[in-house]
Amino acid sequence: MLMKDSGTSLNGNSTILENRTKFTGIDLQIANTLLRDLEPMQIIEWVLEHAQKPILTTNFGPYSASLLHAVTSVKQDIDVIWCDTGYNTPHTYRYAKNIMDKLSLNMHIYTPKLTPGFRDVMMGIPSIDSDEHKTFTKEVKLEPFNRALKEHQPDVWFSNLRKDQTQFRSGLDILHVNRDGILKVSPFFYYSERELEFYLNRFGLPNEKKYFDPTKVLQKRECGLHL
């Protein structure tokens, strides 16, 4: 997968990305079929030819440097959105600073309206099976991200979703349109962790595995951002 050389032509299908309001299931099916055999950077280049206001999101978690590197290699000044819950590990914060500097990221950081210190005293992190945890997720993850979407008004959203991460994500593809009409693009969708490790090593990029998301807690659980 890492060194594919495809003769597939996308020129005849450029209208797929011309207007997000015109996306249909068959358009996406055709596009995903064409993009399946391309390298991540080729996918990114094609999408960016037609994007008006693209954004890139990251959590600075495991393998996040792969997408950050690939997209900024094509468009250095792309807006990079990070919704920092305030509960990341010290390792993650140091890793984030390292990658921001290394790739000269055009960062836009969004944080919850209440600080972790206030929450720790007043409520802590609720159990994942409780209604309180749903409210917690909305306040520390979803509200900051919705604020980011409102400010940036993107038509294209690059994310690092992969097929083998969760049951929900296994039913998606490289391209899909979310409920807000934004085209979500996952260039590494079919990559395994081994292939991602190869990509990071190939470009001399660090990785971060001491990552914790209080809105997910469990590895195969969705936080709600991509549902």
Secondary structure, DSSP 8 states (H G I E B T S, - for coil): -TT-------GGGGGGGT-GGG--HHHHHHHHHHHTTS-HHHHHHHHHTT-SSEEEE----TTHHHHHHHHHHH-TT-EEEEE--S---HHHHHHHHHHHHHHT-EEEEE--SS-HHHHHHHT-S--TTSHHHHHHHIIIIIHHHHHHHHHH--SEEE----TTT-HHHHT--SEEE-TTS-EEE-TTTT--HHHHHHHHHHTT---------TTT-STT---SS--
